[in-house]
Amino acid sequence: MLGIEANFGSLQINQHSIVKALFIRETFYSVDNFAFDGGITFGYQHYFGESQKFGIGTSLYIGAGIPTDGKFAIGLDDYPIDLLFYQLNTSYTPIKTGFEVNFLWDFWESGEHTLGLIAGAMYRFTYLIAKDGEMIAQDKVDNLNTNMGNTKISNQMIHTFAPQIGLAYNYGNHQFSLKYRFGGIMTSSSSTLSDDIVIEGDNFGKVKTQIKASDYLSLGYSYRF
């Protein structure tokens, strides 16, 4: 089998300022951003018995996604964070690979049309390439935005093991699938630190970042040789 796959979900970005400068407030920030990736699949399916209704399937996936933005607001002492703050802007571009193993049950058939159940498990490795962070001073009182320079942001890695369930529609050699993957159940990710952030000669400190995967929806098409 050779096919394509599109995945729709979200990434949770958790950030924490490791403070060195006296004028900076320790800040925690968490946001869920929309995530999309797509790629190609290589797979194999085998059905058992005379009825050919039950089978197993496996496939490999290689793909990439759209950048996910990270905007971390860092508070200053003695100022409300919604009026005067620093904002660290960055983005993460995902590269993904993985595999899945499924149990197949074709419970309805009419001519060349077949509808089946998919139940199994999948693994995904996600490598998130980080863009250098841009530090912006935000002054909501005077409506000013000042670029304070860039800093190096570390790349991230996520490992996800997840059960999945879905439906497959087959017409001849063509297969269309819709799967829901419970990506938030078993996921692990690295925690990384940015380089030191220097603002007007003061060492602000570092920003600690961790990104987690969530449940997501997967759409696929495959041609069965």
C-alpha positions in Angstrom: 0.0 0.0 0.0 1.1 3.5 -0.8 -0.8 6.5 0.5 -1.0 10.0 2.0 -2.1 11.1 5.4 -3.2 14.4 7.0 -3.3 15.0 10.8 -5.2 17.7 12.7 -4.6 18.3 16.4 -2.9 20.7 18.8 0.4 21.2 20.6 0.6 22.4 24.2 3.6 24.8 24.7 4.6 25.2 28.4 7.2 27.8 29.2 8.9 29.1 32.4 11.3 32.0 32.9 14.4 31.1 34.8 15.1 34.6 36.3 18.5 36.2 36.9 17.6 39.9 36.4 16.1 41.7 39.4 13.5 43.6 37.2 12.0 40.4 35.8 9.2 38.5 37.4 9.2 34.6 37.3 6.5 33.7 34.8 4.8 30.5 33.8 2.9 30.3 30.5 0.9 27.5 28.8 -1.0 27.7 25.5 -2.6 25.1 23.1 -2.0 25.9 19.4 -3.5 24.3 16.3 -1.2 21.7 14.7 -1.3 20.2 11.2 1.1 17.7 9.5 0.9 15.6 6.4 3.0 13.0 4.7 3.3 9.7 2.9 2.6 6.2 4.1 3.9 2.8 3.2 1.8 -0.2 4.4 0.8 -3.8 4.2 -2.6 -5.5 5.0 -3.4 -9.2 5.3 -6.8 -10.8 5.7 -7.5 -14.3 7.1 -9.9 -17.1 6.4 -12.5 -17.7 3.6 -14.6 -14.7 4.5 -11.6 -12.3 4.3 -13.4 -10.1 6.8 -10.7 -10.0 9.5 -7.1 -8.9 9.1 -4.1 -7.0 10.3 -2.4 -4.0 8.9 0.8 -2.0 9.5 2.2 1.1 8.0 5.1 3.6 8.2 4.7 7.4 8.1 7.1 10.2 7.1 5.9 13.8 7.1 6.2 17.4 8.1 3.9 20.1 9.5 3.2 23.8 9.5 5.0 25.9 12.1 3.5 26.3 15.5 3.9 29.7 17.1 5.1 30.3 20.6 4.5 33.7 22.2 5.7 33.8 25.8 4.8 36.9 27.9 7.3 37.7 30.6 6.3 40.0 33.4 8.2 42.9 35.0 8.3 43.6 38.7 5.9 46.4 39.8 4.0 46.4 36.5 0.7 44.6 35.6 1.7 41.9 33.0 -1.1 43.1 30.7 0.3 46.7 30.5 4.1 46.3 30.3 5.9 43.1 29.6 8.5 41.4 27.4 7.2 38.9 24.8 9.5 36.1 23.4 8.3 35.2 19.9 9.4 31.9 18.3 8.0 29.1 16.2 8.5 25.3 15.9 8.4 23.4 12.6 7.6 19.6 13.1 9.3 16.7 11.3 7.5 13.4 12.0 8.0 9.7 11.5 6.4 6.6 13.0 4.5 3.4 12.5 1.2 1.8 13.4 -0.3 -1.7 13.8 -4.1 -2.3 13.4 -6.7 -5.0 13.7 -9.1 -4.8 10.7 -12.8 -5.9 10.6 -14.7 -5.4 7.3 -18.3 -5.6 8.7 -20.2 -4.4 5.6 -19.7 -5.3 1.9 -21.7 -4.6 -1.2 -20.0 -5.3 -4.6 -16.7 -3.4 -4.6 -17.8 -1.3 -1.6 -16.5 -2.2 1.8 -16.8 -0.5 5.2 -14.5 -1.6 8.0 -13.4 -1.0 11.6 -9.8 -0.1 12.5 -8.5 -0.6 16.0 -4.8 -0.5 17.0 -1.9 1.5 18.3 0.6 3.9 16.8 4.0 5.5 17.6 5.1 8.9 16.5 8.5 10.6 16.8 8.3 14.4 16.4 11.3 16.6 16.0 10.5 20.3 16.4 12.9 22.7 14.7 12.9 26.0 16.6 13.2 29.4 15.1 15.5 31.9 17.0 13.4 33.8 19.6 12.7 37.5 19.1 12.3 39.5 22.3 9.8 42.3 22.0 9.2 45.0 24.7 5.4 45.6 24.8 4.2 48.9 26.3 0.4 48.9 26.2 0.2 52.2 27.9 2.0 54.2 25.2 1.3 51.5 22.5 5.0 50.9 21.8 6.7 47.7 20.5 10.5 47.6 20.7 12.7 44.8 19.3 15.2 44.0 22.1 17.2 41.4 20.0 17.2 37.6 19.3 18.2 34.6 21.3 18.8 31.0 20.4 15.9 28.6 21.2 16.6 24.8 21.5 14.9 22.2 19.3 12.4 19.9 20.9 11.6 16.1 20.7 8.3 14.3 21.4 7.7 10.6 21.6 4.0 9.5 21.4 2.5 6.1 21.9 -1.3 6.1 21.4 -4.3 3.7 20.9 -6.4 4.6 17.9 -9.8 3.7 16.5 -11.4 4.5 13.1 -13.2 3.5 10.0 -12.0 2.5 6.6 -14.0 2.7 3.3 -12.7 0.6 0.4 -13.7 0.8 -3.2 -11.7 -1.6 -5.3 -8.0 -0.8 -4.8 -8.8 2.5 -3.1 -9.0 2.9 0.6 -10.1 6.0 2.6 -9.6 6.1 6.4 -10.7 8.3 9.3 -9.0 7.6 12.7 -9.0 9.2 16.1 -5.7 8.9 18.0 -5.5 9.3 21.7 -2.2 11.1 21.6 -2.4 12.7 25.0 -2.4 9.4 26.9 1.2 8.2 26.6 3.5 11.1 25.4 6.9 12.2 26.6 8.8 15.3 25.6 12.1 16.9 26.3 12.5 20.1 28.4 15.0 22.5 26.9 16.6 25.8 27.9 17.1 28.8 25.7 20.5 30.6 25.6 21.0 33.5 28.1 18.8 36.4 27.1 20.5 39.8 27.5 18.4 42.9 27.6 20.2 46.3 27.6 23.2 44.7 29.2 21.3 42.8 31.9 21.3 39.0 31.8 17.6 38.3 32.0 18.1 34.5 32.4 16.7 31.6 30.3 13.4 30.3 29.2 12.5 26.6 29.8 10.2 25.1 27.3 8.3 21.8 27.1 5.9 20.9 24.3 3.3 18.1 24.6 1.1 16.4 21.9 -2.6 16.0 22.2 -5.3 13.7 20.8 -5.8 14.3 17.1 -7.8 13.3 14.0 -6.2 11.6 11.0 -7.4 11.4 7.4 -5.8 9.0 5.0 -5.9 7.7 1.4 -4.1 4.6 0.2 -3.8 2.6 -3.0 -3.8 -1.2 -2.4 -1.6 -3.0 -5.0 
